Structure formats: C-alpha cells, structure tokens
C-alpha cells in the first residue's frame, strides 16, 4: 500500500468522493466493497492511494476505469453525470421496441406472480449462500421483477442492494433480465424452467452476471426461487434474507443450487425437476 501523502492537486480523492456521493453513506460503500473504513477515509482525504489490486476493485465497483479516476475533477463529474443522465425520448425508442417485441411473443406469467426466496452461491463470498427476496408482478399487462438482497455485518447493521428487471415466458423458459438500480452498471440474466404442477413450489435454472467482489470475471451459477406466496409480511420476509453458511441452508436447497460439474460434464447445466 502506498501511504505517501498525495499532492493537493491529485484528483483521485475528489473523484472518489464524487462517486461515493451516489450512495447513502461512506459506511455503505465500505461494507459493499469489504474495505476498512479507516483506510478508506485516507483515500478520501488524499493521504493514501489504493494498491493496484484495490484500485481495480474500486473501479469495478463504480464502473469506471483507472485513467478516468485520474481525470480533472470537473471533467470527471461531467463524465459520471452524463452516464447517469436519462437520454432524450427519441434515443430510448429503439431499445423499447426490442422489449416490446419480446413482450409480444411472451406467454403469460400471471400464475407465477408473487414472492420468492432466491437462493444461490455468492459470487463474492466463496462457499456462502445468498437468500434474497424476489417479487414477480404485473403492471399494465407486462411482468416485472424486483429483487432485494440484504446482508448484515457482525454489528447487526444491514446493507441492502436493490435490483429491477423484466420477465418473459419464451420457448417454454422463463427469462429475467435485472439490473442494480443505484449505479446501473450490473446486469444479471436468469433462465428458469416453468412449473407444470398445479401448485408452484419452486423454479430452478441458471443465472449469469458480473460479480463486484471477484474483479471482472463473468460468473454463472445455479439458482432456485422458492415460492412463499402472493401476499407476504414484507418485514418478516426481509428478516429472512442474508448471507448464510452452507450449514444454515436446507439440504434439499443446497442439492439444487450446487455448481459442481459431474464426470463428463463440460458446461454448467440444470436438470428439470
């Protein structure tokens, strides 16, 4: 770690502060990154620079490059603002047409609407399982998706990540595309088997994404949605969300989300249950 005092003209600290301003608090940024708060304050104060490894983690997290972090602060603020600024309605028409084309071909997902616990092995914490709360719902004839991930530190403080997305039933598969709603630079795609039983218990499939805590490596995992009802006590349901050790998860769930390849397997697949 380079602990030398930085020049007052060094733009890194100002640009880091600009990025952190999009979060509710510095503490939340540190929790999401797994950084020591005292050391992070030195980055913000310009008295230390991150190591090369930590610089990459910061850039991956905020969706910028190292060279951009060293731009003049005014130029950097303009760049970040442009990336977050909604484009004019005309420029949005083309992607909306693509979504409408998919919705036009989509079958009804009405029977799947409701709340689920989502289980998968964490991309950032090896061997641990995330249980988040998902809602699949309808608005103006279209199916949409919301996902809330809640993790708690040893002091009991909660860190919440929110995702929104669109859902489609195409070619006997359920597709979901979600994005992280704060910085909007993380996209996950899920492909799930539909349920043909009269009562929906769970949906199983594969998801792909770009984890923050493992650098730039794309990742894929099995994922399970465990149905908990059309109407739930949100406070109680969210209390059940967290990052868990394997021993705290039901064996039946672990069996369905395990990512180990069997003999003769070359790609990650999920058998229909």
C-alpha positions as CSV (number, residue, x, y, z in Angstrom):
1,X,0.0,0.0,0.0
2,X,1.4,3.4,-1.0
3,X,1.0,5.6,2.1
4,X,2.8,8.6,0.8
5,X,1.0,11.9,1.1
6,X,-0.6,12.8,-2.2
7,X,-0.3,16.2,-3.9
8,X,-3.2,18.6,-3.1
9,X,-3.7,18.7,-6.9
10,X,-4.1,14.9,-7.1
11,X,-7.7,14.4,-8.4
12,X,-8.2,10.8,-7.2
13,X,-9.6,11.8,-3.7
14,X,-12.1,14.3,-5.2
15,X,-13.2,11.8,-7.8
16,X,-13.7,9.1,-5.3
17,X,-15.7,11.4,-3.2
18,X,-17.9,12.2,-6.2
19,X,-18.6,8.5,-6.8
20,X,-19.4,7.9,-3.1
21,X,-21.9,10.8,-3.2
22,X,-24.3,8.5,-5.1
23,X,-24.5,6.2,-2.1
24,X,-26.4,7.0,1.2
25,X,-23.2,6.8,3.2
26,X,-19.5,6.1,3.1
27,X,-20.1,3.2,5.5
28,X,-22.4,1.5,3.0
29,X,-19.7,1.8,0.3
30,X,-17.1,0.3,2.6
31,X,-19.5,-2.6,3.5
32,X,-20.2,-3.3,-0.1
33,X,-16.5,-3.3,-1.0
34,X,-15.3,-5.0,2.2
35,X,-12.9,-2.2,2.8
36,X,-11.6,-1.0,6.1
37,X,-13.3,2.4,6.9
38,X,-10.2,4.0,8.4
39,X,-8.1,3.1,5.4
40,X,-10.9,4.3,3.0
41,X,-11.0,7.6,4.8
42,X,-7.3,8.0,3.9
43,X,-8.2,7.5,0.2
44,X,-10.9,10.2,0.5
45,X,-8.6,12.5,2.4
46,X,-5.8,12.2,-0.2
47,X,-3.3,10.8,2.3
48,X,-3.0,7.4,0.7
49,X,-3.7,5.7,-2.6
50,X,-5.1,2.1,-3.0
51,X,-2.9,-0.7,-4.0
52,X,-3.2,-1.8,-7.6
53,X,-5.5,-4.7,-6.5
54,X,-7.8,-2.4,-4.5
55,X,-7.8,0.2,-7.3
56,X,-9.1,-2.4,-9.6
57,X,-11.8,-3.4,-7.1
58,X,-12.8,0.3,-6.7
59,X,-13.0,0.8,-10.5
60,X,-15.0,-2.4,-11.0
61,X,-17.4,-1.4,-8.2
62,X,-18.1,2.1,-9.5
63,X,-18.0,1.2,-13.2
64,X,-15.1,3.5,-14.2
65,X,-11.5,3.0,-15.4
66,X,-8.3,3.8,-13.5
67,X,-7.5,6.5,-16.1
68,X,-10.9,8.1,-15.6
69,X,-10.3,8.2,-11.8
70,X,-7.3,10.5,-12.5
71,X,-9.2,13.0,-14.7
72,X,-9.6,16.6,-13.6
73,X,-12.5,16.5,-11.1
74,X,-14.7,18.9,-13.1
75,X,-14.3,16.7,-16.2
76,X,-14.8,13.6,-14.1
77,X,-18.0,14.9,-12.6
78,X,-19.3,15.7,-16.1
79,X,-18.5,12.2,-17.3
80,X,-20.2,10.5,-14.4
81,X,-23.2,12.8,-14.7
82,X,-23.6,12.0,-18.4
83,X,-23.5,8.3,-17.8
84,X,-26.3,8.6,-15.3
85,X,-28.4,11.2,-17.2
86,X,-31.5,9.9,-18.9
87,X,-31.3,10.2,-22.7
88,X,-34.0,12.0,-24.7
89,X,-37.1,10.1,-25.5
90,X,-36.2,9.6,-29.1
91,X,-33.0,7.8,-28.3
92,X,-34.9,5.5,-26.0
93,X,-37.4,4.3,-28.7
94,X,-35.1,1.7,-30.2
95,X,-34.4,-0.4,-27.1
96,X,-38.0,-0.1,-26.1
97,X,-39.0,-1.6,-29.4
98,X,-36.9,-4.6,-28.6
99,X,-38.6,-5.1,-25.2
100,X,-42.0,-4.7,-26.8
101,X,-41.1,-7.4,-29.4
102,X,-40.2,-9.8,-26.6
103,X,-43.3,-9.0,-24.6
104,X,-45.4,-9.5,-27.8
105,X,-44.0,-13.1,-28.0
106,X,-44.1,-13.8,-24.3
107,X,-46.6,-16.1,-22.8
108,X,-48.5,-15.2,-19.6
109,X,-46.6,-15.3,-16.3
110,X,-49.6,-14.5,-14.2
111,X,-49.6,-17.8,-12.4
112,X,-46.0,-17.2,-11.3
113,X,-46.7,-13.8,-9.8
114,X,-45.9,-13.5,-6.1
115,X,-42.9,-13.6,-3.7
116,X,-40.0,-15.9,-3.7
117,X,-36.8,-16.5,-1.7
118,X,-33.9,-16.6,-4.2
119,X,-31.0,-19.0,-3.3
120,X,-27.6,-19.1,-5.0
121,X,-24.0,-19.4,-4.1
122,X,-22.4,-16.0,-3.7
123,X,-20.0,-14.8,-6.4
124,X,-18.2,-12.7,-3.9
125,X,-18.1,-14.9,-0.8
126,X,-16.9,-18.4,-1.7
127,X,-18.9,-21.2,-0.1
128,X,-21.7,-19.0,1.2
129,X,-25.3,-18.8,0.1
130,X,-27.3,-15.7,-0.6
131,X,-31.0,-15.7,0.2
132,X,-32.8,-12.7,-1.2
133,X,-36.4,-11.6,-1.6
134,X,-37.9,-11.6,-5.1
135,X,-41.2,-10.2,-6.3
136,X,-42.6,-11.1,-9.7
137,X,-45.5,-8.9,-10.6
138,X,-47.7,-7.4,-13.3
139,X,-48.0,-3.8,-14.4
140,X,-50.1,-2.7,-17.4
141,X,-50.1,-6.2,-18.9
142,X,-46.3,-6.7,-18.5
143,X,-44.4,-8.9,-16.0
144,X,-41.7,-7.2,-14.0
145,X,-39.2,-8.3,-11.3
146,X,-37.8,-6.8,-8.1
147,X,-35.0,-8.4,-6.1
148,X,-33.7,-7.2,-2.7
149,X,-30.5,-8.5,-1.2
150,X,-29.9,-7.9,2.5
151,X,-26.7,-8.7,4.3
152,X,-25.9,-8.0,7.9
153,X,-22.5,-7.3,9.4
154,X,-21.4,-8.6,12.9
155,X,-22.7,-5.4,14.5
156,X,-26.2,-6.1,13.1
157,X,-26.2,-3.3,10.5
158,X,-28.0,-4.0,7.3
159,X,-26.7,-3.5,3.7
160,X,-29.4,-3.6,1.0
161,X,-28.9,-3.9,-2.7
162,X,-31.9,-3.4,-5.0
163,X,-32.5,-4.8,-8.5
164,X,-35.3,-4.3,-11.0
165,X,-35.9,-6.1,-14.3
166,X,-38.3,-7.5,-16.9
167,X,-39.6,-11.1,-17.2
168,X,-40.7,-13.1,-20.2
169,X,-42.0,-16.6,-20.9
170,X,-40.4,-17.7,-24.2
171,X,-40.0,-21.1,-25.7
172,X,-41.0,-22.9,-22.5
173,X,-38.5,-21.0,-20.5
174,X,-38.8,-18.0,-18.1
175,X,-36.2,-15.3,-18.8
176,X,-35.4,-12.5,-16.4
177,X,-33.0,-9.6,-17.0
178,X,-32.3,-7.5,-13.9
179,X,-30.0,-4.5,-13.2
180,X,-28.7,-3.0,-10.0
181,X,-30.7,0.2,-9.6
182,X,-28.2,2.5,-7.8
183,X,-25.2,2.8,-10.2
184,X,-26.8,0.8,-13.0
185,X,-23.7,-1.0,-14.2
186,X,-24.5,-4.5,-13.1
187,X,-26.8,-6.8,-15.2
188,X,-27.8,-10.4,-14.4
189,X,-29.8,-12.8,-16.6
190,X,-31.8,-15.7,-15.3
191,X,-33.2,-18.6,-17.3
192,X,-35.6,-20.8,-15.4
193,X,-37.8,-23.8,-16.0
194,X,-41.5,-23.2,-15.9
195,X,-43.6,-25.2,-13.4
196,X,-46.2,-27.6,-14.8
197,X,-47.6,-28.7,-11.4
198,X,-50.9,-27.2,-10.2
199,X,-49.1,-25.7,-7.2
200,X,-45.9,-23.7,-7.6
201,X,-43.3,-24.7,-5.1
202,X,-40.1,-23.6,-6.8
203,X,-38.4,-22.5,-10.0
204,X,-34.9,-23.7,-10.9
205,X,-32.4,-22.5,-13.5
206,X,-29.1,-20.8,-14.3
207,X,-28.1,-17.2,-13.8
208,X,-25.1,-15.2,-15.2
209,X,-23.6,-11.9,-14.1
210,X,-20.6,-9.8,-13.4
211,X,-19.8,-10.0,-9.7
212,X,-18.2,-7.0,-8.0
213,X,-16.0,-8.8,-5.5
214,X,-14.2,-11.0,-7.9
215,X,-13.0,-8.4,-10.3
216,X,-14.1,-8.5,-13.9
217,X,-14.7,-12.3,-14.2
218,X,-18.1,-13.2,-15.6
219,X,-19.7,-15.9,-13.5
220,X,-22.6,-18.4,-13.7
221,X,-24.4,-20.4,-11.1
222,X,-27.5,-22.5,-10.5
223,X,-30.3,-20.5,-8.9
224,X,-33.5,-21.5,-7.1
225,X,-36.7,-19.5,-6.5
226,X,-38.6,-20.9,-3.5
227,X,-42.3,-19.6,-3.7
228,X,-43.5,-18.1,-0.4
229,X,-46.9,-16.6,-1.5
230,X,-48.8,-13.9,-3.3
231,X,-49.0,-11.7,-0.2
232,X,-46.4,-11.8,2.5
233,X,-45.4,-9.8,5.6
234,X,-42.5,-7.9,4.0
235,X,-40.8,-7.1,7.2
236,X,-40.8,-10.7,8.2
237,X,-39.8,-11.9,4.7
238,X,-36.9,-9.4,4.6
239,X,-35.7,-10.6,8.0
240,X,-35.1,-14.0,6.4
241,X,-32.7,-12.5,3.9
242,X,-28.9,-12.6,4.5
243,X,-25.6,-14.3,3.6
244,X,-25.5,-17.8,5.1
245,X,-23.1,-20.6,5.7
246,X,-24.0,-23.8,4.0
247,X,-24.9,-25.5,7.3
248,X,-27.8,-22.9,7.8
249,X,-29.5,-23.9,4.4
250,X,-31.8,-26.8,4.0
251,X,-30.0,-29.8,2.3
252,X,-32.8,-30.0,-0.4
253,X,-31.9,-26.4,-1.4
254,X,-28.2,-27.0,-1.4
255,X,-28.7,-30.0,-3.6
256,X,-30.5,-27.9,-6.2
257,X,-28.0,-25.0,-6.3
258,X,-24.7,-26.8,-6.2
259,X,-22.4,-25.8,-9.0
260,X,-20.0,-28.7,-9.2
261,X,-19.7,-30.3,-12.6
262,X,-20.2,-34.1,-12.8
263,X,-17.9,-36.5,-14.7
264,X,-18.4,-36.0,-18.4
265,X,-20.0,-32.5,-17.9
266,X,-18.3,-29.5,-19.6
267,X,-20.8,-26.7,-19.1
268,X,-23.0,-25.7,-16.1
269,X,-26.5,-27.1,-16.7
270,X,-29.6,-27.7,-14.6
271,X,-31.8,-30.7,-14.9
272,X,-35.5,-30.2,-14.9
273,X,-37.1,-31.5,-11.7
